[in-house]
Amino acid sequence: MRDTTLRRRRTRGALAAVAVAGLLGTSVYLTGELNEARTPPPPPDVADTGATQTSHRGPTYERLRDPDRTVVRDGDGAVVASFTDGARTAVLAGPVRTFAEPRFTRAKVVTDRWVRLLPQPWKQGAEKERWFTAWFAAERTSTEPDVMAFTQEYLHAAKVRKDARGVAYAGDAGFGPVNPDPNGDKRLEESDFYDYLGIPYTFRDGTAVRPDKARHRAVDCSGFMRLVLGYRARFPLAPSDDEGDGLPRTSDGMARSEVGVDVLALTGRRPGSLGKLQPGDLVFFEIDARTGPRLDHVGMYMGLDTDGKPRFVSSREEADGPTFGDLGGTARLDGDGFYAKGLRSAKRL
């Protein structure tokens, strides 16, 4: 689960990235349309002192604090979208769906929250801008696969999906090659998204990399987040923690970077409250004493499961790949479990 130093495998020249179209994974099931009975209660801070509202024809836009954001309400007052200042991940209400992984957990996540990327970071008043009007009109009722659906396309036995060039961009992912050292971790880390894909990739700063054949179809924890958020959802990626711009390579680099918005501050201790989290947030852990104060694991918050517990998905050595199950530690952020104790911070991209 540790992120170690990024191995450097570069070539020169411009190598074009392969574009893919996202398709809904087999682990996601639509269970019905969103209605009043199924609508989760609004966030506990919708009545924050100092909240302001701006009425338009149609939706109502309300400003909230900590973090600064805009929530959108429909004519009945139900929250239908939330946009955080400085972040591109947006949460919208949509059809109710169920995420299940019976191989590793009995818990399920039943949710009407859909996580999508804005074309640019949100700022106060952006609802009046032309780019947002067009984007929101298209995305508000869309049931095209979102970031949460992408995560499910790499769980155990997930269906292989290929793009027009024959590149398998989805399907059951492993964690990494078997470690030849019997005294070390069972599987090796450092498998990034391009290793899983098996294709060369050129980052925005011109850095070109080639995949390691031994790591084909594998992603470690941070590589998994880069596969889902970067390659699939098109959030900018950096080649390493200290080069280029975009989402860094390792868990520690992601957590400490200026990318996105910190919603649970990194203090070196477990956060006192999880109330600010929303689906799609990255959650960071310090769980390996061998790495010192480095944050050595990252996952994505999914929301409350059917037991009312906050659950996350990540790529793990014990499950040999992406999972939101409980093998090797309960995938919950509360209680006194392995991961709950190691939680240190959260970021909204």
RASULQUI-V977477 format. One record per residue. N is the residue number from 1. RES is the residue in one letter. SS is DSSP state (H for helix, E for strand, C for the rest). OMEGA is omega in radians with two decimals (* if undefined). Layout:
n-><N	N>
res-><RES	RES>
ss-><SS	SS>
omega-><OMEGA	OMEGA>
This chain:
n-><1	2	3	4	5	6	7	8	9	10	11	12	13	14	15	16	17	18	19	20	21	22	23	24	25	26	27	28	29	30	31	32	33	34	35	36	37	38	39	40	41	42	43	44	45	46	47	48	49	50	51	52	53	54	55	56	57	58	59	60	61	62	63	64	65	66	67	68	69	70	71	72	73	74	75	76	77	78	79	80	81	82	83	84	85	86	87	88	89	90	91	92	93	94	95	96	97	98	99	100	101	102	103	104	105	106	107	108	109	110	111	112	113	114	115	116	117	118	119	120	121	122	123	124	125	126	127	128	129	130	131	132	133	134	135	136	137	138	139	140	141	142	143	144	145	146	147	148	149	150	151	152	153	154	155	156	157	158	159	160	161	162	163	164	165	166	167	168	169	170	171	172	173	174	175	176	177	178	179	180	181	182	183	184	185	186	187	188	189	190	191	192	193	194	195	196	197	198	199	200	201	202	203	204	205	206	207	208	209	210	211	212	213	214	215	216	217	218	219	220	221	222	223	224	225	226	227	228	229	230	231	232	233	234	235	236	237	238	239	240	241	242	243	244	245	246	247	248	249	250	251	252	253	254	255	256	257	258	259	260	261	262	263	264	265	266	267	268	269	270	271	272	273	274	275	276	277	278	279	280	281	282	283	284	285	286	287	288	289	290	291	292	293	294	295	296	297	298	299	300	301	302	303	304	305	306	307	308	309	310	311	312	313	314	315	316	317	318	319	320	321	322	323	324	325	326	327	328	329	330	331	332	333	334	335	336	337	338	339	340	341	342	343	344	345	346	347	348	349>
res-><M	R	D	T	T	L	R	R	R	R	T	R	G	A	L	A	A	V	A	V	A	G	L	L	G	T	S	V	Y	L	T	G	E	L	N	E	A	R	T	P	P	P	P	P	D	V	A	D	T	G	A	T	Q	T	S	H	R	G	P	T	Y	E	R	L	R	D	P	D	R	T	V	V	R	D	G	D	G	A	V	V	A	S	F	T	D	G	A	R	T	A	V	L	A	G	P	V	R	T	F	A	E	P	R	F	T	R	A	K	V	V	T	D	R	W	V	R	L	L	P	Q	P	W	K	Q	G	A	E	K	E	R	W	F	T	A	W	F	A	A	E	R	T	S	T	E	P	D	V	M	A	F	T	Q	E	Y	L	H	A	A	K	V	R	K	D	A	R	G	V	A	Y	A	G	D	A	G	F	G	P	V	N	P	D	P	N	G	D	K	R	L	E	E	S	D	F	Y	D	Y	L	G	I	P	Y	T	F	R	D	G	T	A	V	R	P	D	K	A	R	H	R	A	V	D	C	S	G	F	M	R	L	V	L	G	Y	R	A	R	F	P	L	A	P	S	D	D	E	G	D	G	L	P	R	T	S	D	G	M	A	R	S	E	V	G	V	D	V	L	A	L	T	G	R	R	P	G	S	L	G	K	L	Q	P	G	D	L	V	F	F	E	I	D	A	R	T	G	P	R	L	D	H	V	G	M	Y	M	G	L	D	T	D	G	K	P	R	F	V	S	S	R	E	E	A	D	G	P	T	F	G	D	L	G	G	T	A	R	L	D	G	D	G	F	Y	A	K	G	L	R	S	A	K	R	L>
ss-><C	C	C	C	C	C	C	C	C	E	E	C	C	C	C	C	C	C	C	C	C	C	C	C	C	C	C	E	E	E	E	E	C	C	C	C	C	C	C	C	C	C	C	C	C	C	C	C	C	C	C	E	E	E	E	C	C	C	C	E	E	E	E	E	C	C	C	C	E	E	E	E	E	C	C	C	C	C	E	E	E	E	E	E	E	C	C	C	E	E	E	E	E	E	E	E	E	E	E	E	C	C	C	C	C	C	C	E	E	E	E	E	E	E	E	E	E	C	C	C	C	E	C	C	C	H	H	H	C	H	H	H	H	H	H	H	H	H	H	C	C	C	C	C	C	C	H	H	H	H	H	H	C	C	C	C	C	C	C	C	E	E	C	C	C	C	C	E	E	E	C	C	C	E	C	C	C	E	C	C	C	C	C	C	C	C	E	C	C	C	C	C	H	H	H	H	H	C	C	C	E	E	C	C	C	C	C	E	E	C	C	C	H	H	H	C	C	E	C	C	H	H	H	H	H	H	H	H	H	H	H	H	C	C	C	C	E	C	C	C	C	C	C	C	C	C	E	C	C	C	H	H	H	H	H	H	C	C	C	C	E	E	E	E	C	C	C	C	C	C	C	C	C	C	C	C	C	C	C	C	C	E	E	E	E	C	C	C	H	H	H	C	C	C	C	C	E	E	E	E	E	E	E	E	C	C	C	C	C	E	E	E	E	E	E	E	C	C	C	C	E	E	E	C	C	C	C	C	C	C	C	E	C	C	C	C	C	H	H	H	H	H	E	E	E	E	E	E	C>
omega-><-3.14	2.95	3.11	-3.09	-3.11	3.08	-3.08	3.10	-3.01	2.92	3.12	3.11	-3.13	3.10	-3.04	3.06	3.13	3.12	3.13	3.05	-3.10	3.06	-3.06	-3.10	-3.08	3.14	-3.10	-3.11	3.05	-3.06	3.13	-3.12	3.12	3.04	-3.02	-3.11	-3.08	-3.08	3.09	3.11	3.12	3.13	-3.05	-3.08	-3.13	3.09	-3.13	3.03	3.14	3.10	3.13	-3.13	3.05	-3.10	3.06	3.01	-3.08	-3.06	3.02	-3.11	-3.06	3.13	3.10	-3.07	2.97	0.01	3.11	-3.05	3.08	3.02	-3.11	3.12	3.07	-3.10	3.12	3.12	3.14	3.11	-3.13	3.11	3.10	-3.11	-3.08	3.14	3.10	-3.11	3.08	3.11	3.13	3.11	-3.13	3.04	-3.14	3.12	3.08	3.12	-3.10	3.02	-3.11	3.09	-3.01	3.14	-3.02	3.13	3.05	-3.11	3.06	3.03	3.11	-2.97	2.99	3.13	3.11	-3.06	-3.13	3.14	3.00	3.09	3.12	-3.12	-3.13	3.00	-3.13	3.13	-3.10	3.13	-3.13	-3.07	-3.04	-3.09	-3.12	-3.13	-3.14	-3.12	-3.07	3.11	-3.11	-3.00	-3.03	-3.12	-3.10	3.01	2.99	-3.11	3.12	-3.12	-3.14	3.11	3.12	-3.10	-3.08	-3.08	3.14	3.11	3.14	3.08	3.08	-3.07	3.07	3.10	-3.09	3.08	-3.06	3.14	3.14	3.11	3.10	-3.06	3.11	-3.11	-3.10	-3.13	3.00	3.13	-3.12	-3.13	3.07	-3.13	3.13	3.13	-3.10	-3.13	-3.13	3.06	-3.09	-3.12	-3.12	3.07	3.06	3.05	-3.11	-3.05	-3.11	3.01	3.10	-3.08	-3.11	-3.11	2.99	-3.08	3.09	3.13	-3.04	3.14	3.13	3.11	-3.13	-3.11	3.06	-3.09	3.04	-3.08	-3.13	-3.10	-3.14	-3.14	-3.14	3.04	3.00	-2.99	-3.14	3.06	3.11	3.12	3.12	3.09	-3.08	-3.04	-3.08	-3.06	-3.10	-3.08	3.05	2.95	-3.09	-3.13	3.04	-3.13	-3.13	3.12	-3.02	3.11	3.07	3.09	-3.07	-3.10	-3.09	-3.03	-3.00	3.09	-3.12	3.12	3.12	-3.06	-3.04	-3.11	3.09	3.11	3.09	-3.06	3.09	3.13	2.95	-3.00	3.09	-3.10	-3.06	3.13	3.07	3.10	-3.11	-3.10	3.12	-2.99	-3.12	-3.07	2.97	-3.14	-3.12	3.12	3.02	3.12	-3.01	-3.01	2.98	-2.98	-3.11	-3.09	-3.10	-3.08	3.13	-3.09	3.12	3.00	-2.93	3.10	3.11	3.07	3.12	3.12	-3.10	-3.02	-3.13	3.08	-3.08	3.02	-3.14	-3.09	-3.14	-3.01	3.13	3.11	3.13	3.04	-3.05	3.08	-3.04	3.14	-3.07	3.06	-3.09	-3.13	2.88	3.11	-2.93	3.09	-3.14	-3.13	-3.12	-3.09	3.11	-3.12	3.12	3.12	-3.08	3.11	-3.09	-3.10	3.12	3.13	-3.07	-3.14	-3.09	-3.09	3.09	-3.09	3.06	-3.07	*>
